[in-house]
Amino acid sequence: MTAILQIFRRALWIPVILAAAGLFGLMVLTFADVMLRSTFNAPIEAATELIRMAMAILVFAALPMLSWRDEHISVDLLDGVFQRFRLARVRDGLIQIVCGGILLFPAERIVVLAERARSYGDTTEYLSIPTFFIAWFIAIMTFAAAAVMILRGLVTLFRPSLLSEFSNK
């Protein structure tokens, strides 16, 4: 089980590294665009579409790790009630499984949109980058986040000690 944990732990960092690289690229591009625009009155023409793509990579690459760490925004209006009846773990597990299942529907729809963009030959305005690449990336990361949420929900319900074991190492 520890070998599987190690593989899973390392695999979760791949999208995070991708998100960090996207953020760094976004920062460099924005800085260069502002400097060129201000200094030489020569902005980077394709900066808008590159920033749009980098934002998509940044947001969706971080989604699986956020899902595993359970760092989504939540409202704790009824936490006291669930803790009083010792149902917080059951609530958390069921909500994660349901949310992961619900996340499968937009992921499936994004696949349809990505294939439509591919079949139409949609490209970006300046650089002529096919838009289906980004759409497929978004779909894959959304499917990964859904799978991670369902897995975390199952682990929360049936083997919660694994969560503490995972976070300690």
C-alpha positions in Angstrom: 0.0 0.0 0.0 2.9 2.4 0.7 4.2 2.0 -2.8 0.8 3.0 -4.3 0.7 5.9 -1.9 4.2 7.1 -3.0 3.1 6.9 -6.7 -0.1 8.7 -6.0 1.7 11.3 -3.9 4.2 12.0 -6.7 1.5 12.0 -9.4 -0.4 14.7 -7.6 2.6 17.0 -7.9 2.7 16.8 -11.7 -0.2 19.2 -12.3 1.0 21.5 -9.5 4.3 21.9 -11.2 2.5 22.5 -14.5 0.4 25.2 -12.7 3.5 26.8 -11.3 5.1 26.9 -14.7 2.0 28.4 -16.1 2.0 31.1 -13.4 5.6 31.9 -14.0 5.0 32.1 -17.7 2.0 34.4 -17.1 4.1 36.6 -14.9 7.0 36.9 -17.4 4.6 37.5 -20.3 2.7 40.2 -18.4 5.9 41.9 -17.3 7.3 41.8 -20.8 4.1 43.1 -22.3 3.9 46.0 -19.9 7.5 46.9 -20.3 7.4 46.8 -24.1 4.1 48.7 -24.2 5.4 51.4 -21.8 9.0 51.7 -23.1 8.8 51.2 -26.8 5.0 51.5 -27.4 5.2 48.0 -28.9 2.9 45.6 -27.0 3.0 41.9 -27.5 0.2 41.2 -30.0 -0.7 37.7 -28.9 -0.4 38.5 -25.1 -4.2 38.3 -24.6 -4.6 34.8 -26.0 -1.5 33.6 -24.3 -2.7 35.0 -21.0 -6.1 33.3 -21.5 -4.4 30.0 -22.2 -2.1 30.3 -19.2 -5.0 31.1 -16.9 -6.8 28.0 -18.0 -3.7 25.9 -17.4 -3.1 27.5 -14.0 -6.7 27.0 -12.8 -7.4 23.5 -14.1 -3.9 22.1 -13.4 -4.3 22.9 -9.7 -7.8 21.4 -9.5 -6.8 17.7 -8.7 -4.4 18.7 -5.9 -7.0 21.1 -4.4 -9.6 18.3 -4.5 -7.3 15.8 -2.8 -6.3 18.3 -0.1 -10.0 19.3 0.4 -9.1 22.9 0.0 -12.2 24.0 -1.8 -14.3 26.8 -0.5 -16.9 25.6 2.0 -19.6 27.1 4.2 -19.7 25.7 7.7 -23.2 26.6 8.8 -24.1 23.1 10.0 -20.7 21.9 11.2 -21.7 22.0 14.8 -24.8 19.9 14.3 -22.8 17.2 12.4 -20.0 17.2 14.9 -22.5 16.9 17.8 -24.0 13.7 16.2 -20.5 12.5 15.1 -21.5 12.5 11.5 -18.9 14.9 10.1 -16.8 12.2 8.5 -19.9 10.6 6.8 -21.0 14.0 5.6 -17.6 14.9 4.2 -17.2 11.5 2.5 -20.7 11.7 0.9 -20.3 15.3 -0.2 -16.9 14.5 -1.8 -18.3 11.5 -3.7 -21.4 13.4 -4.8 -19.4 16.5 -5.9 -16.9 14.2 -7.8 -19.8 12.6 -9.5 -21.4 15.9 -10.4 -18.0 17.1 -11.8 -18.1 14.3 -14.4 -20.9 16.0 -16.2 -19.1 19.3 -17.1 -16.0 17.3 -17.9 -18.0 15.2 -20.4 -19.5 18.4 -21.9 -16.0 19.9 -22.2 -14.9 16.8 -24.2 -17.8 17.5 -26.6 -16.8 21.1 -27.0 -13.2 20.2 -27.5 -14.1 17.7 -30.3 -16.3 20.3 -31.9 -13.5 22.8 -31.9 -11.2 20.2 -33.4 -13.7 19.3 -36.1 -14.3 23.0 -37.0 -10.5 23.7 -37.0 -10.9 26.5 -34.5 -7.6 28.3 -33.8 -6.5 31.3 -31.8 -6.5 34.7 -33.6 -2.8 35.6 -33.6 -0.8 32.5 -33.1 -3.2 30.0 -34.8 -2.9 27.6 -32.0 -5.7 25.0 -32.2 -8.1 25.7 -29.3 -9.0 22.0 -28.8 -5.7 21.4 -27.1 -6.6 23.7 -24.2 -10.1 22.3 -24.1 -8.9 18.8 -23.9 -6.5 19.8 -21.1 -9.4 21.3 -19.2 -11.4 18.1 -19.7 -8.6 15.8 -18.6 -7.9 17.9 -15.5 -11.6 18.0 -14.7 -11.9 14.3 -15.0 -8.8 13.9 -12.8 -10.3 16.2 -10.2 -13.6 14.2 -10.3 -11.7 11.0 -9.8 -9.6 12.4 -7.0 -12.7 13.7 -5.2 -14.5 10.4 -5.5 -11.4 8.6 -4.2 -11.0 11.0 -1.3 -14.6 10.5 -0.4 -14.3 6.8 -0.4 -11.1 7.0 1.7 -12.8 9.4 4.1 -15.7 7.0 4.5 -13.9 3.7 4.7 -10.3 4.3 5.6 -9.8 7.8 7.2 -6.5 6.8 8.7 -5.1 6.8 5.2 -5.7 10.6 4.9 -3.7 11.4 8.0 -1.0 8.9 6.9 -0.9 10.6 3.5 -0.6 14.1 4.8 2.1 13.4 7.4 4.6 12.2 4.8 
